[in-house]
Amino acid sequence: MKLTTKLNLGLISLVVSLAAISIWLGITVANIEEIVSKITEMPKLQAQLGTLTIQHYEWAEALTVGTILQGKEFTKAIDPTKCALGKWYYSYQPPKEF
């Protein structure tokens, strides 16, 4: 085999290898960007859950203190799918990593 043929084959194999590596890196970067976007959404979820938790404690306090201890009529929602926490809980689809 001639030297030029060997050099051409070597150059072609190098180009193919670099192309495969660049495709793999592109896929990896896309996956990393997706993970980073999910991670940046977590503080928003934590803030939302904090608000929902406070609202739930207010509901529980109205039930226990107002209704049970003070004998007042309970006017808040009893159906767990009607309150903000229940609506969130029954509609939330966690990421597959969870």
TIMI-2910 file (N, C-alpha, C, CB; in pm, 1 decimal, decimal comma, always signed):
<rs>
+----------+----------+----------+----------+----------+----------+----------+----------+----------+----------+----------+----------+------+
!      n_x !      n_y !      n_z !     ca_x !     ca_y !     ca_z !      c_x !      c_y !      c_z !     cb_x !     cb_y !     cb_z ! resn !
+----------+----------+----------+----------+----------+----------+----------+----------+----------+----------+----------+----------+------+
!    +85,1 !   -116,4 !     +0,0 !     +0,0 !     +0,0 !     +0,0 !    +90,1 !   +123,3 !     +0,0 !    -97,0 !     -0,6 !   +122,3 !  Met !
!    +51,9 !   +222,3 !    -79,9 !   +132,2 !   +342,8 !    -91,6 !   +121,0 !   +427,5 !    +35,1 !    +89,1 !   +424,0 !   -214,3 !  Lys !
!   +219,7 !   +510,1 !    +52,8 !   +224,2 !   +598,6 !   +168,7 !   +107,9 !   +698,3 !   +166,0 !   +358,4 !   +673,5 !   +173,4 !  Leu !
!    +74,3 !   +752,5 !    +49,3 !    -36,4 !   +848,0 !    +39,4 !   -169,2 !   +780,7 !    +74,0 !    -42,9 !   +908,7 !   -102,3 !  Thr !
!   -186,0 !   +656,9 !    +37,9 !   -308,2 !   +584,1 !    +70,8 !   -317,7 !   +564,4 !   +221,4 !   -312,4 !   +448,0 !     -2,0 !  Thr !
!   -206,1 !   +528,6 !   +281,9 !   -204,0 !   +511,1 !   +427,4 !   -235,6 !   +643,5 !   +498,3 !    -66,3 !   +457,4 !   +473,3 !  Lys !
!   -177,6 !   +752,9 !   +450,6 !   -203,3 !   +883,0 !   +510,6 !   -350,6 !   +922,4 !   +493,7 !   -111,5 !   +989,7 !   +448,1 !  Leu !
!   -405,3 !   +898,4 !   +375,5 !   -546,2 !   +930,2 !   +351,5 !   -638,4 !   +848,3 !   +442,3 !   -581,9 !   +905,1 !   +204,4 !  Asn !
!   -608,4 !   +719,4 !   +457,4 !   -689,1 !   +634,3 !   +546,2 !   -678,9 !   +681,3 !   +691,1 !   -644,4 !   +487,2 !   +535,3 !  Leu !
!   -560,1 !   +719,8 !   +731,5 !   -541,1 !   +770,6 !   +866,6 !   -616,2 !   +900,6 !   +888,8 !   -393,9 !   +790,9 !   +894,7 !  Gly !
!   -612,6 !   +989,3 !   +790,2 !   -682,6 !  +1116,9 !   +800,8 !   -834,2 !  +1096,1 !   +803,6 !   -643,7 !  +1208,7 !   +684,0 !  Leu !
!   -883,2 !  +1005,9 !   +720,4 !  -1027,1 !   +976,2 !   +717,9 !  -1072,0 !   +917,3 !   +851,9 !  -1060,5 !   +878,3 !   +602,5 !  Ile !
!   -994,1 !   +824,1 !   +905,3 !  -1031,5 !   +764,8 !  +1033,8 !  -1027,2 !   +869,3 !  +1145,3 !   -938,3 !   +647,1 !  +1067,8 !  Ser !
!   -934,1 !   +963,3 !  +1138,5 !   -926,5 !  +1070,6 !  +1236,8 !  -1049,2 !  +1161,6 !  +1226,9 !   -797,7 !  +1152,2 !  +1217,2 !  Leu !
!  -1088,7 !  +1196,6 !  +1105,8 !  -1205,3 !  +1282,2 !  +1085,6 !  -1331,8 !  +1212,3 !  +1134,7 !  -1219,4 !  +1320,5 !   +937,0 !  Val !
!  -1346,5 !  +1083,6 !  +1105,3 !  -1462,7 !  +1008,1 !  +1151,2 !  -1464,7 !  +1000,3 !  +1303,3 !  -1462,8 !   +866,9 !  +1090,6 !  Val !
!  -1350,4 !   +978,0 !  +1363,4 !  -1342,2 !   +972,3 !  +1509,6 !  -1379,7 !  +1106,3 !  +1571,6 !  -1201,1 !   +931,5 !  +1554,0 !  Ser !
!  -1329,1 !  +1214,7 !  +1516,8 !  -1361,7 !  +1347,7 !  +1568,8 !  -1510,1 !  +1379,7 !  +1550,1 !  -1275,9 !  +1454,4 !  +1499,4 !  Leu !
!  -1567,7 !  +1337,7 !  +1439,7 !  -1710,2 !  +1359,9 !  +1417,1 !  -1793,0 !  +1283,5 !  +1520,3 !  -1749,7 !  +1317,1 !  +1274,2 !  Ala !
!  -1754,8 !  +1159,1 !  +1547,8 !  -1826,8 !  +1078,8 !  +1647,4 !  -1815,4 !  +1142,3 !  +1785,8 !  -1772,2 !   +934,0 !  +1650,4 !  Ala !
!  -1698,1 !  +1191,4 !  +1819,6 !  -1677,8 !  +1255,8 !  +1949,5 !  -1761,4 !  +1383,3 !  +1958,6 !  -1528,0 !  +1287,9 !  +1971,8 !  Ile !
!  -1767,3 !  +1461,2 !  +1851,5 !  -1845,2 !  +1585,2 !  +1856,0 !  -1994,7 !  +1555,8 !  +1868,9 !  -1818,8 !  +1669,7 !  +1730,2 !  Ser !
!  -2042,5 !  +1451,3 !  +1805,1 !  -2184,4 !  +1412,1 !  +1820,2 !  -2211,3 !  +1369,7 !  +1963,6 !  -2221,4 !  +1296,5 !  +1722,2 !  Ile !
!  -2123,6 !  +1287,9 !  +2018,4 !  -2139,3 !  +1243,0 !  +2156,8 !  -2137,6 !  +1362,0 !  +2253,1 !  -2028,1 !  +1143,0 !  +2193,9 !  Trp !
!  -2046,0 !  +1456,5 !  +2232,2 !  -2039,3 !  +1574,6 !  +2317,8 !  -2165,5 !  +1660,2 !  +2305,2 !  -1915,8 !  +1657,9 !  +2283,1 !  Leu !
!  -2218,3 !  +1672,1 !  +2184,7 !  -2341,5 !  +1748,4 !  +2165,3 !  -2457,2 !  +1688,5 !  +2242,9 !  -2376,7 !  +1755,2 !  +2017,9 !  Gly !
!  -2470,2 !  +1557,5 !  +2239,1 !  -2576,0 !  +1488,6 !  +2313,2 !  -2555,4 !  +1506,6 !  +2463,2 !  -2579,3 !  +1338,4 !  +2276,9 !  Ile !
!  -2432,5 !  +1494,8 !  +2508,5 !  -2401,5 !  +1509,1 !  +2650,7 !  -2431,6 !  +1650,6 !  +2699,0 !  -2254,4 !  +1474,4 !  +2677,4 !  Thr !
!  -2395,4 !  +1750,6 !  +2622,2 !  -2422,6 !  +1889,7 !  +2659,9 !  -2572,8 !  +1914,4 !  +2666,7 !  -2357,0 !  +1987,2 !  +2559,8 !  Val !
!  -2648,6 !  +1859,1 !  +2572,8 !  -2794,4 !  +1874,8 !  +2574,8 !  -2853,2 !  +1812,4 !  +2701,0 !  -2857,7 !  +1811,1 !  +2449,3 !  Ala !
!  -2803,6 !  +1695,0 !  +2739,0 !  -2851,0 !  +1629,9 !  +2862,2 !  -2816,5 !  +1712,5 !  +2985,6 !  -2790,6 !  +1489,4 !  +2875,2 !  Asn !
!  -2697,9 !  +1768,3 !  +2987,7 !  -2656,1 !  +1850,7 !  +3101,8 !  -2742,1 !  +1976,7 !  +3110,3 !  -2506,2 !  +1888,7 !  +3089,9 !  Ile !
!  -2771,3 !  +2038,8 !  +2996,4 !  -2856,1 !  +2159,0 !  +2996,6 !  -2995,1 !  +2127,0 !  +3050,0 !  -2866,5 !  +2218,5 !  +2854,6 !  Glu !
!  -3048,6 !  +2010,7 !  +3014,8 !  -3180,4 !  +1970,0 !  +3064,9 !  -3177,3 !  +1951,0 !  +3216,2 !  -3226,6 !  +1840,1 !  +2996,1 !  Glu !
!  -3073,3 !  +1887,8 !  +3266,7 !  -3060,7 !  +1865,5 !  +3411,0 !  -3046,4 !  +1998,5 !  +3484,9 !  -2939,9 !  +1774,3 !  +3441,3 !  Ile !
!  -2966,9 !  +2090,1 !  +3430,3 !  -2947,9 !  +2220,7 !  +3493,9 !  -3079,9 !  +2297,3 !  +3497,5 !  -2840,1 !  +2302,8 !  +3419,3 !  Val !
!  -3157,8 !  +2290,3 !  +3391,0 !  -3286,5 !  +2361,4 !  +3391,6 !  -3380,0 !  +2303,2 !  +3497,0 !  -3352,9 !  +2354,5 !  +3252,6 !  Ser !
!  -3375,9 !  +2171,9 !  +3516,0 !  -3458,7 !  +2111,1 !  +3620,9 !  -3411,2 !  +2152,7 !  +3759,7 !  -3456,9 !  +1958,2 !  +3608,7 !  Lys !
!  -3280,7 !  +2162,6 !  +3776,9 !  -3226,1 !  +2202,2 !  +3906,8 !  -3263,1 !  +2346,9 !  +3938,3 !  -3072,8 !  +2184,6 !  +3908,9 !  Ile !
!  -3262,9 !  +2434,0 !  +3838,0 !  -3298,0 !  +2573,9 !  +3863,1 !  -3446,0 !  +2590,8 !  +3894,6 !  -3261,1 !  +2659,6 !  +3743,0 !  Thr !
!  -3528,0 !  +2492,2 !  +3860,1 !  -3670,5 !  +2497,7 !  +3893,9 !  -3696,6 !  +2456,4 !  +4039,2 !  -3750,1 !  +2407,6 !  +3799,4 !  Glu !
!  -3603,0 !  +2389,1 !  +4102,9 !  -3623,2 !  +2339,7 !  +4238,6 !  -3649,8 !  +2449,9 !  +4341,3 !  -3503,4 !  +2260,9 !  +4280,9 !  Met !
!  -3577,2 !  +2563,0 !  +4340,5 !  -3610,0 !  +2668,0 !  +4438,4 !  -3752,6 !  +2720,2 !  +4422,0 !  -3511,8 !  +2783,9 !  +4425,5 !  Pro !
!  -3800,9 !  +2728,5 !  +4298,1 !  -3938,9 !  +2771,5 !  +4275,9 !  -4035,9 !  +2672,5 !  +4339,1 !  -3967,9 !  +2786,1 !  +4125,3 !  Lys !
!  -4007,0 !  +2543,6 !  +4320,9 !  -4091,7 !  +2439,6 !  +4379,2 !  -4087,1 !  +2445,9 !  +4531,3 !  -4047,8 !  +2300,5 !  +4330,4 !  Leu !
!  -3969,1 !  +2468,1 !  +4587,6 !  -3956,5 !  +2477,5 !  +4732,4 !  -4035,3 !  +2596,7 !  +4787,1 !  -3809,0 !  +2488,9 !  +4772,1 !  Gln !
!  -4030,2 !  +2709,8 !  +4717,6 !  -4105,9 !  +2827,8 !  +4760,7 !  -4255,6 !  +2800,7 !  +4752,9 !  -4069,4 !  +2950,5 !  +4674,6 !  Ala !
!  -4298,1 !  +2736,6 !  +4644,8 !  -4440,1 !  +2704,0 !  +4629,4 !  -4485,6 !  +2608,8 !  +4739,5 !  -4466,6 !  +2641,8 !  +4491,0 !  Gln !
!  -4404,2 !  +2508,2 !  +4768,6 !  -4439,5 !  +2413,2 !  +4873,9 !  -4442,1 !  +2480,7 !  +5010,8 !  -4341,0 !  +2296,2 !  +4874,9 !  Leu !
!  -4353,6 !  +2577,5 !  +5033,4 !  -4355,8 !  +2651,2 !  +5159,2 !  -4486,6 !  +2726,2 !  +5177,2 !  -4239,0 !  +2748,1 !  +5165,6 !  Gly !
!  -4531,3 !  +2792,5 !  +5072,6 !  -4658,5 !  +2865,3 !  +5077,5 !  -4775,3 !  +2770,1 !  +5099,5 !  -4679,7 !  +2945,3 !  +4948,3 !  Thr !
!  -4775,2 !  +2659,5 !  +5026,6 !  -4883,5 !  +2561,3 !  +5041,0 !  -4884,9 !  +2500,2 !  +5180,7 !  -4869,4 !  +2450,6 !  +4935,9 !  Leu !
!  -4767,9 !  +2478,5 !  +5237,8 !  -4759,8 !  +2421,5 !  +5372,2 !  -4817,0 !  +2518,3 !  +5475,3 !  -4614,4 !  +2386,4 !  +5407,3 !  Thr !
!  -4783,8 !  +2645,4 !  +5460,9 !  -4838,0 !  +2746,9 !  +5553,9 !  -4989,7 !  +2751,2 !  +5543,4 !  -4778,2 !  +2887,7 !  +5524,1 !  Ile !
!  -5040,7 !  +2749,9 !  +5420,5 !  -5186,4 !  +2751,3 !  +5401,8 !  -5250,5 !  +2626,7 !  +5464,0 !  -5221,5 !  +2759,7 !  +5251,2 !  Gln !
!  -5183,1 !  +2513,4 !  +5452,1 !  -5236,2 !  +2389,5 !  +5510,5 !  -5239,1 !  +2398,3 !  +5663,2 !  -5151,5 !  +2268,1 !  +5466,0 !  His !
!  -5133,3 !  +2453,9 !  +5722,1 !  -5131,6 !  +2469,7 !  +5868,2 !  -5239,9 !  +2566,6 !  +5914,7 !  -4993,8 !  +2519,0 !  +5915,2 !  Tyr !
!  -5265,6 !  +2671,5 !  +5836,5 !  -5374,0 !  +2763,8 !  +5870,5 !  -5508,8 !  +2691,6 !  +5866,4 !  -5374,7 !  +2884,6 !  +5773,9 !  Glu !
!  -5526,6 !  +2604,2 !  +5767,5 !  -5649,8 !  +2526,2 !  +5756,4 !  -5664,4 !  +2433,4 !  +5878,0 !  -5650,5 !  +2443,9 !  +5624,4 !  Trp !
!  -5555,8 !  +2365,1 !  +5912,5 !  -5559,4 !  +2273,0 !  +6026,0 !  -5585,1 !  +2348,0 !  +6156,4 !  -5427,8 !  +2194,4 !  +6035,2 !  Ala !
!  -5528,0 !  +2467,4 !  +6169,4 !  -5550,9 !  +2547,3 !  +6289,9 !  -5697,4 !  +2590,5 !  +6298,4 !  -5458,5 !  +2671,1 !  +6291,4 !  Glu !
!  -5754,0 !  +2630,9 !  +6184,7 !  -5895,5 !  +2670,4 !  +6184,1 !  -5983,5 !  +2552,5 !  +6223,5 !  -5937,0 !  +2723,9 !  +6045,0 !  Ala !
!  -5945,6 !  +2434,1 !  +6180,4 !  -6023,9 !  +2315,3 !  +6214,1 !  -6010,4 !  +2282,3 !  +6362,5 !  -5979,4 !  +2195,2 !  +6128,7 !  Leu !
!  -5888,3 !  +2277,3 !  +6411,9 !  -5868,7 !  +2234,8 !  +6551,0 !  -5908,0 !  +2342,8 !  +6651,1 !  -5724,1 !  +2195,6 !  +6573,2 !  Thr !
!  -5855,2 !  +2462,8 !  +6633,7 !  -5882,0 !  +2568,2 !  +6732,2 !  -6023,0 !  +2622,4 !  +6716,3 !  -5780,2 !  +2682,3 !  +6718,6 !  Val !
!  -6058,6 !  +2657,9 !  +6594,0 !  -6189,1 !  +2719,5 !  +6573,3 !  -6305,3 !  +2624,4 !  +6593,3 !  -6196,1 !  +2776,8 !  +6436,5 !  Gly !
!  -6298,5 !  +2509,0 !  +6530,2 !  -6412,6 !  +2418,0 !  +6533,0 !  -6415,6 !  +2332,1 !  +6658,5 !  -6410,7 !  +2329,5 !  +6411,3 !  Thr !
!  -6305,9 !  +2267,9 !  +6688,0 !  -6305,3 !  +2171,7 !  +6798,0 !  -6298,5 !  +2242,8 !  +6934,0 !  -6186,9 !  +2074,7 !  +6783,0 !  Ile !
!  -6207,7 !  +2338,7 !  +6949,7 !  -6189,6 !  +2402,6 !  +7080,3 !  -6289,2 !  +2515,2 !  +7106,6 !  -6049,7 !  +2456,6 !  +7091,3 !  Leu !
!  -6323,6 !  +2593,7 !  +7004,3 !  -6410,8 !  +2708,7 !  +7026,2 !  -6555,2 !  +2683,5 !  +6980,8 !  -6355,0 !  +2829,1 !  +6953,8 !  Gln !
!  -6579,0 !  +2571,1 !  +6916,6 !  -6714,1 !  +2535,8 !  +6875,1 !  -6769,1 !  +2616,5 !  +6758,6 !  -6804,6 !  +2550,5 !  +6989,3 !  Gly !
!  -6682,2 !  +2681,8 !  +6681,0 !  -6727,6 !  +2759,2 !  +6565,9 !  -6756,5 !  +2665,7 !  +6447,9 !  -6621,7 !  +2865,6 !  +6526,6 !  Lys !
!  -6839,3 !  +2715,4 !  +6355,7 !  -6868,6 !  +2637,0 !  +6235,1 !  -6746,3 !  +2640,7 !  +6144,1 !  -6995,7 !  +2691,8 !  +6160,6 !  Glu !
!  -6710,8 !  +2525,4 !  +6088,7 !  -6595,5 !  +2515,7 !  +5998,2 !  -6642,3 !  +2547,4 !  +5857,0 !  -6529,5 !  +2373,4 !  +6004,5 !  Phe !
!  -6588,8 !  +2654,4 !  +5799,5 !  -6634,7 !  +2701,8 !  +5669,0 !  -6534,9 !  +2675,4 !  +5557,2 !  -6663,9 !  +2848,9 !  +5675,7 !  Thr !
!  -6420,5 !  +2620,6 !  +5590,8 !  -6319,4 !  +2595,8 !  +5486,9 !  -6348,2 !  +2463,7 !  +5416,0 !  -6176,7 !  +2594,0 !  +5548,3 !  Lys !
!  -6276,9 !  +2440,5 !  +5306,1 !  -6296,7 !  +2320,0 !  +5225,0 !  -6259,5 !  +2195,0 !  +5302,9 !  -6214,3 !  +2327,8 !  +5096,4 !  Ala !
!  -6337,6 !  +2091,4 !  +5286,0 !  -6309,3 !  +1962,9 !  +5349,9 !  -6253,7 !  +1864,0 !  +5247,3 !  -6436,8 !  +1905,8 !  +5416,3 !  Ile !
!  -6293,2 !  +1880,7 !  +5122,8 !  -6244,9 !  +1795,0 !  +5014,4 !  -6096,2 !  +1824,1 !  +4990,1 !  -6328,5 !  +1817,7 !  +4883,6 !  Asp !
!  -6008,2 !  +1723,7 !  +5004,1 !  -5864,0 !  +1748,5 !  +4989,5 !  -5822,3 !  +1786,9 !  +4847,5 !  -5787,4 !  +1626,1 !  +5031,7 !  Pro !
!  -5909,5 !  +1768,7 !  +4750,2 !  -5873,9 !  +1808,0 !  +4613,3 !  -5913,1 !  +1952,2 !  +4582,9 !  -5940,5 !  +1714,7 !  +4513,2 !  Thr !
!  -5976,5 !  +2021,3 !  +4678,8 !  -6022,2 !  +2158,8 !  +4655,7 !  -5925,9 !  +2264,9 !  +4709,6 !  -6157,7 !  +2178,0 !  +4718,9 !  Lys !
!  -5845,8 !  +2230,2 !  +4806,8 !  -5752,1 !  +2328,7 !  +4861,8 !  -5629,4 !  +2338,9 !  +4770,6 !  -5709,6 !  +2289,9 !  +5007,1 !  Cys !
!  -5551,0 !  +2444,0 !  +4789,9 !  -5434,4 !  +2467,8 !  +4704,6 !  -5333,0 !  +2353,9 !  +4713,9 !  -5367,7 !  +2599,6 !  +4742,4 !  Ala !
!  -5309,0 !  +2303,2 !  +4835,0 !  -5214,5 !  +2192,7 !  +4851,8 !  -5265,7 !  +2066,6 !  +4782,9 !  -5189,9 !  +2165,1 !  +5001,0 !  Leu !
!  -5393,5 !  +2036,7 !  +4799,6 !  -5450,3 !  +1918,5 !  +4735,0 !  -5448,5 !  +1928,7 !  +4583,6 !  -5591,7 !  +1896,5 !  +4782,4 !  Gly !
!  -5479,7 !  +2046,3 !  +4532,2 !  -5476,1 !  +2066,2 !  +4386,4 !  -5334,4 !  +2043,3 !  +4334,1 !  -5525,0 !  +2209,1 !  +4348,8 !  Lys !
!  -5235,9 !  +2098,8 !  +4405,8 !  -5097,6 !  +2078,3 !  +4363,6 !  -5060,4 !  +1930,4 !  +4374,5 !  -5001,5 !  +2164,5 !  +4448,6 !  Trp !
!  -5092,3 !  +1868,7 !  +4486,9 !  -5052,8 !  +1730,4 !  +4514,2 !  -5109,0 !  +1634,8 !  +4409,5 !  -5099,5 !  +1688,3 !  +4653,6 !  Tyr !
!  -5235,0 !  +1650,6 !  +4376,0 !  -5298,0 !  +1556,6 !  +4283,5 !  -5267,4 !  +1587,5 !  +4137,4 !  -5447,1 !  +1556,7 !  +4304,5 !  Tyr !
!  -5208,0 !  +1704,2 !  +4109,3 !  -5173,5 !  +1736,0 !  +3970,7 !  -5023,6 !  +1726,6 !  +3943,4 !  -5222,3 !  +1875,0 !  +3936,4 !  Ser !
!  -4943,1 !  +1717,3 !  +4049,6 !  -4796,9 !  +1719,7 !  +4031,7 !  -4747,5 !  +1589,0 !  +3971,7 !  -4726,2 !  +1745,8 !  +4166,0 !  Tyr !
!  -4665,2 !  +1602,3 !  +3869,5 !  -4598,7 !  +1488,4 !  +3807,1 !  -4450,4 !  +1502,0 !  +3833,2 !  -4628,8 !  +1480,3 !  +3653,8 !  Gln !
!  -4395,5 !  +1422,2 !  +3926,6 !  -4252,8 !  +1438,5 !  +3957,8 !  -4165,0 !  +1394,9 !  +3840,4 !  -4216,1 !  +1357,7 !  +4083,6 !  Pro !
!  -4046,3 !  +1452,8 !  +3830,8 !  -3953,7 !  +1408,9 !  +3726,9 !  -3920,2 !  +1262,0 !  +3743,6 !  -3825,9 !  +1492,7 !  +3729,6 !  Pro !
!  -3884,3 !  +1197,0 !  +3634,3 !  -3857,8 !  +1053,1 !  +3638,0 !  -3740,7 !  +1018,6 !  +3730,6 !  -3829,2 !  +1001,8 !  +3497,3 !  Lys !
!  -3652,6 !  +1116,3 !  +3757,3 !  -3538,2 !  +1090,1 !  +3846,5 !  -3583,2 !  +1066,8 !  +3989,4 !  -3439,1 !  +1206,4 !  +3842,4 !  Glu !
!  -3701,4 !  +1118,3 !  +4027,5 !  -3753,4 !  +1100,4 !  +4161,5 !  -3820,4 !   +966,7 !  +4172,3 !  -3850,1 !  +1211,6 !  +4198,3 !  Phe !
+----------+----------+----------+----------+----------+----------+----------+----------+----------+----------+----------+----------+------+
</rs>
